Amino acid sequence: MFLIVLFSYNFYMIFGAWFCYGIAAALDSGTLDAYIINQLKLAHRESDLQRFLVLSNRLEIIGLLIGSSLGGILYQFIGINIYVLRTTFLAASTLVSFFFFKERMKSFGLQESHVTVLKKQIQESFKELRRQLRLSVILIFDFLTQIFFQTHFQLWQSFFLSKGISNRYFPAFYIVFQVITLFSYSINIEGIKKHAGLIKFSPLIIFLPLTFFLGHLGIFLPAYFIFIFVFYVIEFILNYHFNKMVSIENISSLVSFKSTVGRLGSILLLCLLSFMVKIVAVETVMAINFMASIGFLALLGVFFKIKRN
């Protein structure tokens, strides 16, 4: 993909390269994570699942911080060749996984082709989704969280510029976002149940985006940071319960399916954003989508709670 982007000036070629990247990301099966989670379940160490997810997420965020910091510095010296360095690191990590990670593979009969095995895997995965309603609910919630995440990822820079914040401060804000994410991944999920009574006050957060229409940084920035924290906590909780409930046999295929659902949500939201920014101001788009994201999640949560009771 890098070679196409580097040497091609044809729109359709570049579009095809990014499409292939999107397909690869959507089909990400999380093999390493799935293997470790399965080993914890087989060893009856489900209590260590949250610790593993916290460590995995923290390492990912730290990697992003280091990579973005080094990338920002090195780009000033080597320009687009930064992608060559990226490819080198990717190849190194692939070789490490290939030579030092050995997964116990299931043995299938000679009569069963790979297509047959894949077909059975897909069928069993969908059966599990029908059997475990909570897994389906998590997928729907994950789909809806894309309203916030894509709005945040795609428009935060435009939003801050519209508020008079110089782009010189963007690297600092990026670091702040990652630090907030680190804190959100540090919560005790099981401990949240002790404070369940506070959930009744959670609808108040839906009004925080109204501060986006104010020009005072000391008012709308804390509200923005709170939303980032809350949604990364939601993502962490969803990911934890999904990995806890999914069966050992279907974890890889369902993780891949969950990723695909999230990507579909991203595509739909990006299409919607492209129309919204042409009609209304960016701060209005941010406020509407942030309020809609938390509103839809709250309504869906109440609906499923009533249905379950």
SULBELZI-V103680 format. One record per backbone hydrogen bond with DSSP energy under -1.0 kcal/mol. CO is the residue of the C=O (numbers start at 1). NH is the residue of the N-H. E is the energy in kcal/mol with one decimal. If there is no record, write none. Layout:
# SULBELZI-V103680
((CO | NH | E) (CO | NH | E))
This chain:
# SULBELZI-V103680
((1 | 5 | -2.5) (2 | 6 | -2.5) (3 | 7 | -2.5) (4 | 8 | -2.3) (10 | 14 | -2.2) (11 | 15 | -2.8) (12 | 16 | -2.4) (13 | 17 | -2.1) (14 | 18 | -2.3) (15 | 19 | -2.2) (16 | 20 | -2.3) (17 | 21 | -1.9) (18 | 22 | -2.4) (19 | 23 | -2.4) (20 | 24 | -2.4) (21 | 25 | -2.4) (22 | 26 | -2.5) (23 | 27 | -1.9) (25 | 28 | -1.2) (30 | 34 | -3.2) (31 | 35 | -2.5) (32 | 36 | -2.2) (33 | 37 | -2.7) (34 | 38 | -2.4) (35 | 39 | -2.1) (36 | 40 | -2.0) (37 | 41 | -2.1) (38 | 42 | -2.8) (39 | 43 | -1.7) (40 | 45 | -3.4) (41 | 44 | -1.6) (45 | 48 | -2.0) (46 | 49 | -1.7) (48 | 52 | -2.2) (49 | 53 | -2.5) (50 | 54 | -2.8) (51 | 55 | -2.4) (52 | 56 | -2.9) (53 | 57 | -2.7) (54 | 58 | -2.6) (55 | 59 | -2.5) (56 | 60 | -1.9) (57 | 61 | -2.5) (58 | 62 | -2.9) (59 | 63 | -2.4) (60 | 64 | -2.1) (61 | 65 | -2.6) (62 | 66 | -2.7) (63 | 67 | -3.0) (64 | 68 | -2.9) (65 | 69 | -2.1) (66 | 70 | -2.8) (67 | 71 | -2.7) (68 | 72 | -2.4) (69 | 73 | -1.6) (70 | 74 | -3.4) (71 | 75 | -2.4) (74 | 77 | -1.5) (74 | 78 | -2.9) (75 | 79 | -1.5) (78 | 81 | -1.7) (79 | 82 | -1.7) (80 | 83 | -2.1) (81 | 85 | -1.4) (82 | 86 | -1.9) (83 | 87 | -2.4) (84 | 88 | -1.9) (85 | 89 | -2.2) (86 | 90 | -2.4) (87 | 91 | -2.4) (88 | 92 | -2.2) (89 | 93 | -2.5) (90 | 94 | -2.0) (91 | 95 | -2.3) (92 | 96 | -2.2) (93 | 97 | -2.2) (94 | 98 | -2.3) (95 | 99 | -2.4) (96 | 100 | -2.3) (97 | 101 | -1.3) (109 | 112 | -1.1) (113 | 117 | -2.3) (114 | 118 | -2.6) (115 | 119 | -2.5) (116 | 120 | -2.4) (117 | 121 | -2.3) (118 | 122 | -2.3) (119 | 123 | -2.3) (120 | 124 | -2.7) (121 | 125 | -2.0) (122 | 126 | -2.2) (123 | 127 | -2.0) (124 | 128 | -2.0) (125 | 129 | -1.8) (126 | 130 | -2.0) (127 | 131 | -2.1) (128 | 132 | -2.8) (132 | 136 | -1.1) (133 | 137 | -2.3) (134 | 138 | -2.4) (135 | 139 | -1.9) (136 | 140 | -2.0) (137 | 141 | -2.7) (138 | 142 | -2.8) (139 | 143 | -2.0) (140 | 144 | -2.1) (141 | 145 | -2.0) (144 | 147 | -1.8) (145 | 149 | -2.4) (146 | 150 | -2.1) (148 | 152 | -2.9) (149 | 153 | -3.1) (150 | 154 | -2.4) (151 | 155 | -1.8) (152 | 156 | -1.7) (155 | 159 | -2.9) (156 | 160 | -2.5) (157 | 161 | -2.3) (158 | 162 | -2.1) (160 | 165 | -2.5) (161 | 164 | -1.8) (166 | 169 | -1.7) (167 | 170 | -1.1) (169 | 173 | -2.1) (170 | 174 | -2.7) (171 | 175 | -1.9) (172 | 176 | -2.2) (173 | 177 | -2.7) (174 | 178 | -1.9) (175 | 179 | -2.3) (176 | 180 | -2.5) (177 | 181 | -2.1) (178 | 182 | -2.2) (179 | 183 | -2.1) (180 | 184 | -2.2) (181 | 185 | -1.7) (183 | 186 | -1.4) (191 | 194 | -1.2) (192 | 195 | -1.6) (193 | 196 | -1.3) (195 | 198 | -1.7) (196 | 199 | -1.6) (198 | 201 | -1.8) (199 | 202 | -1.7) (201 | 204 | -1.7) (202 | 205 | -2.1) (203 | 206 | -1.6) (204 | 207 | -1.6) (205 | 208 | -1.4) (207 | 210 | -1.5) (208 | 211 | -2.2) (209 | 212 | -1.9) (210 | 213 | -1.3) (211 | 214 | -1.7) (216 | 219 | -1.6) (216 | 220 | -1.8) (217 | 221 | -1.7) (219 | 223 | -1.1) (220 | 224 | -2.2) (221 | 225 | -2.7) (222 | 226 | -2.4) (223 | 227 | -1.9) (224 | 228 | -1.9) (225 | 229 | -2.4) (226 | 230 | -2.8) (227 | 231 | -2.4) (228 | 232 | -1.9) (229 | 233 | -2.0) (230 | 234 | -2.4) (231 | 235 | -2.4) (232 | 236 | -2.2) (233 | 237 | -2.6) (234 | 238 | -2.7) (235 | 239 | -2.5) (236 | 240 | -2.3) (237 | 241 | -2.5) (238 | 242 | -2.3) (239 | 243 | -2.2) (240 | 244 | -1.8) (241 | 245 | -2.1) (242 | 246 | -2.3) (250 | 254 | -2.4) (251 | 255 | -2.3) (252 | 256 | -2.0) (253 | 257 | -2.1) (254 | 258 | -2.6) (255 | 259 | -2.1) (256 | 260 | -2.1) (257 | 261 | -2.4) (258 | 262 | -2.1) (259 | 263 | -2.2) (260 | 264 | -2.4) (261 | 265 | -2.2) (262 | 266 | -2.0) (263 | 267 | -2.5) (264 | 268 | -2.4) (265 | 269 | -2.3) (266 | 270 | -2.6) (267 | 271 | -2.1) (268 | 272 | -2.0) (269 | 273 | -2.9) (270 | 274 | -2.0) (272 | 276 | -2.4) (273 | 277 | -2.5) (276 | 279 | -1.2) (276 | 280 | -2.7) (281 | 285 | -2.0) (282 | 286 | -2.5) (283 | 287 | -2.2) (284 | 288 | -2.7) (285 | 289 | -2.5) (286 | 290 | -2.5) (287 | 291 | -2.3) (288 | 292 | -2.6) (289 | 293 | -2.5) (290 | 294 | -1.8) (291 | 295 | -2.1) (292 | 296 | -3.0) (293 | 297 | -1.8) (294 | 298 | -2.1) (295 | 299 | -2.5) (296 | 300 | -2.6) (297 | 301 | -2.3) (298 | 302 | -2.3) (299 | 303 | -2.5) (300 | 304 | -2.4) (301 | 305 | -1.8) (302 | 306 | -2.4) (303 | 307 | -2.5) (304 | 308 | -2.2) (305 | 309 | -1.8))
